[in-house]
């Protein structure tokens, strides 16, 4: 067993540990900034963002859960709490009674608009300013490869497209 364990403790293991720790600590910092400056949890901000980007500003609950990396029951609780603050509503599908949509409200869109720069600044402070541009590109490439291999959708590192997308989400572009 000692030999087997020794073989598994390699560069990949240390990269995983470093990624996990950094992500956890950065997420906590970003969460704190979002709560302090926008009154939102990181999950709530992500829900607003995903709904803001969706066609018609709505997504089926199961798709929203998948995009936000929350369980179906978890997303139901999040949407219920957000609905209580008037940020989202639930909407049934008259053609399929098993489908319920989460829909961004005007209030939710206003909060999303106000919180976007808070979120981006928090990412820069907690993560981006600690890596060089070359390191950031290497991290993006490696994590996108892992994401793709595990069946996820990698992020496209296209700043112009991302800015356009974010401006559309917050309502500054059609």
C-alpha positions in Angstrom: 0.0 0.0 0.0 2.9 2.4 0.8 4.2 2.0 -2.8 0.8 2.6 -4.3 0.2 5.8 -2.2 3.7 7.0 -2.9 3.0 6.7 -6.7 -0.2 8.7 -6.4 1.4 11.6 -4.6 2.7 13.4 -7.7 2.6 16.8 -9.3 -1.0 16.3 -10.2 -1.9 15.7 -6.6 -0.1 18.9 -5.5 -1.7 20.9 -8.3 -5.1 19.7 -7.1 -4.4 20.6 -3.5 -3.1 24.1 -4.5 -6.1 24.7 -6.8 -8.6 23.5 -4.2 -7.2 25.6 -1.4 -6.8 28.7 -3.6 -10.3 28.3 -5.0 -11.9 27.9 -1.5 -10.1 30.9 0.0 -10.8 33.1 -3.1 -14.4 32.1 -3.1 -14.7 33.0 0.6 -13.2 36.5 -0.1 -15.5 37.0 -3.2 -18.5 35.9 -1.1 -17.6 38.3 1.6 -17.3 41.2 -0.9 -20.6 40.3 -2.5 -22.4 40.2 0.8 -20.8 43.4 2.0 -21.2 45.5 -1.1 -24.1 43.9 -2.9 -26.1 42.1 -0.2 -25.8 38.9 -2.1 -24.3 35.5 -1.6 -22.0 34.2 -4.4 -24.7 31.7 -5.3 -27.3 34.4 -5.6 -25.1 36.5 -7.8 -24.5 33.4 -10.0 -28.2 32.8 -10.3 -28.8 36.4 -11.3 -26.0 36.2 -13.8 -27.2 32.9 -15.4 -30.8 34.2 -15.6 -29.6 37.5 -17.0 -27.7 35.7 -19.7 -30.6 33.3 -20.6 -33.0 33.9 -23.4 -36.1 35.6 -22.0 -34.2 35.9 -18.7 -35.5 32.5 -17.6 -34.2 29.0 -17.2 -35.8 25.7 -16.2 -35.0 25.0 -12.6 -33.0 21.8 -13.4 -30.9 23.7 -16.0 -30.3 26.5 -13.5 -29.2 24.0 -10.9 -26.8 22.4 -13.4 -25.3 25.8 -14.4 -24.8 27.0 -10.9 -23.5 23.6 -9.6 -26.2 23.3 -7.0 -28.5 20.3 -6.4 -32.1 20.5 -7.5 -33.4 20.8 -3.9 -30.7 23.4 -3.3 -31.7 25.5 -6.2 -35.3 25.3 -5.1 -34.3 26.7 -1.7 -32.2 29.5 -3.3 -34.9 30.5 -5.8 -37.5 30.5 -3.0 -35.4 32.8 -0.9 -34.6 35.1 -3.9 -38.3 35.2 -4.8 -38.9 36.4 -1.2 -36.7 39.4 -2.0 -38.4 40.0 -5.3 -35.3 39.1 -7.4 -36.8 36.1 -9.3 -40.2 34.5 -9.8 -41.2 31.0 -10.6 -43.2 30.3 -13.7 -44.8 27.0 -14.7 -44.8 25.7 -18.2 -48.4 25.3 -19.4 -47.3 22.7 -22.0 -45.3 20.6 -19.5 -46.5 20.7 -15.9 -43.3 19.0 -14.7 -41.2 22.0 -15.8 -40.8 25.2 -13.6 -38.8 28.2 -14.7 -36.9 30.6 -12.6 -37.4 34.1 -14.1 -35.4 37.2 -13.5 -37.5 40.2 -12.3 -36.9 43.8 -13.0 -35.6 44.1 -9.4 -33.3 41.2 -9.9 -31.9 42.8 -13.1 -31.3 46.0 -11.2 -29.4 44.1 -8.4 -27.5 42.2 -11.1 -26.5 45.5 -12.7 -25.3 47.0 -9.4 -23.4 43.8 -8.3 -21.5 43.0 -11.5 -18.6 45.4 -10.9 -18.4 44.3 -7.2 -18.1 40.7 -8.4 -15.4 41.5 -11.0 -13.4 43.6 -8.6 -13.6 40.9 -5.9 -12.3 38.3 -8.4 -9.4 40.6 -9.3 -8.6 41.3 -5.6 -8.9 37.7 -4.4 -7.3 36.0 -7.4 -6.3 37.9 -10.6 -3.8 40.3 -9.0 -1.9 37.3 -7.6 -1.0 35.7 -10.9 0.8 37.0 -13.9 -0.9 37.1 -17.3 1.1 34.1 -18.5 0.1 32.1 -15.3 -3.5 33.1 -15.8 -3.5 31.8 -19.3 -1.8 28.5 -18.2 -4.4 28.1 -15.4 -7.2 28.8 -17.8 -5.9 26.3 -20.3 -5.3 23.6 -17.8 -8.7 24.0 -16.0 -10.5 24.2 -19.3 -8.9 20.9 -20.3 -10.0 19.3 -17.1 -13.5 20.7 -17.4 -13.8 19.4 -20.9 -12.5 16.0 -20.0 -15.0 15.7 -17.2 -17.9 16.6 -19.5 -18.3 20.3 -18.6 -18.3 23.4 -20.9 -14.9 25.2 -20.8 -14.8 29.0 -20.5 -13.7 30.7 -23.7 -10.9 33.2 -22.9 -12.2 36.0 -25.2 -12.2 39.3 -23.3 -14.1 41.2 -26.0 -16.8 38.5 -26.2 -17.0 38.4 -22.3 -17.3 42.2 -22.0 -20.1 42.2 -24.7 -21.8 39.3 -22.9 -21.6 41.0 -19.5 -22.9 44.3 -20.9 -25.8 42.5 -22.5 -26.5 40.7 -19.2 -26.6 44.0 -17.2 -28.6 45.7 -20.0 -26.1 48.1 -21.4 -26.2 46.4 -24.8 -29.1 45.0 -26.8 
